[in-house]
Amino acid sequence: MFTPSAATSAPSDSHPQSPGASVFYRYRSADGRIVIVDSLERIPKADRGRAERVEMQAPEASRFPVISNVAAGMDWPSFATGFGLALGIAVVLSFVSRGSSRILGMLVLAALLIGGGGAYFGWLHRTAGGQGDSTFATPQTLIEDAQRAVDKLKQHEKDQDKVIEDAQREAK
């Protein structure tokens, strides 16, 4: 999103353009409309005297935009849960690959995946304000929560529409 610079001025091609900026020209046409163009040549000669030059600056980027955006938007409990589950799976896989008890290792791995996934979905369910207080949940539980939220939103929208219709009827 661009933001206008502090200064606007009369149009002139002698103004140098700042790096990362866009220049536009604004004028009022003969029929009273405000017209914005990107070139001085696109303004009728009769209107050029009333046109003003507008320079739009891009917002200043963060020094490390990728790192700062990721860190600011990261949900640390979710990250820690996923990291712990991945670490547990790596440990189990290292024991299974040594060949001692492959069946037992696979069972432990399956239990970690199912239990960890259920706990993660349960945490998501509680964090999102879902109904219930269980430690474990399934993806279906999250889908049902989302469907209930959509139904509530639709009902709220219908109620608002009814209030607006009633107000419009009363105004007539």
C-alpha positions, 0 to 999 in steps of 0.5 A, a space after each residue: 500500500 502506498 501512502 502520499 508523501 507530505 508534499 504535493 506540488 504544481 506539476 512539473 517534469 523538473 521534480 526528480 522522482 524519489 527511489 521507490 516512489 510513484 508520481 501521479 497528477 490530480 486535477 479537476 475536470 471541466 465537469 467537476 470530477 477529480 481525475 488522477 493520471 500517471 502522466 502529465 501528457 494525459 492532462 488536457 492542456 487547459 487543465 494543466 495549470 490546476 493540476 497538482 503532482 502527487 508523489 506516493 512513497 512505499 512504506 519503509 520495509 523492516 530491516 529483516 522483514 521475513 524474520 520479524 514477520 515470522 517471529 511476530 506471527 508465530 504461535 509459540 505453544 503450537 511450535 513447541 508442541 510440533 517440535 516436541 512431537 517431531 523430536 519424539 518421532 526422531 528418537 523412536 525412529 532412531 531406535 527402530 532403525 537399530 533393529 532391536 524391536 521393530 514391531 514395538 518401535 512401530 507401535 510406539 511411533 504410531 502411539 506418538 503420532 495418534 496421541 500427539 495429533 489428538 493432543 494438538 487438535 485438542 489444544 487447537 479446539 480449546 484455543 479457538 474457544 470450542 465447546 468442551 474441555 477435553 485434552 484430545 480432539 479430532 479434525 472432525 471436532 474442529 470442522 464442527 466448531 467451524 460450522 457452528 461458528 458460521 451458523 452463528 454468523 449467518 444468524 447474526 447477519 439475518 438479525 442485522 438485516 431484519 433490524 435494518 429493514 425495520 428501520 427503513 420501513 419506519 423511516 418511510 
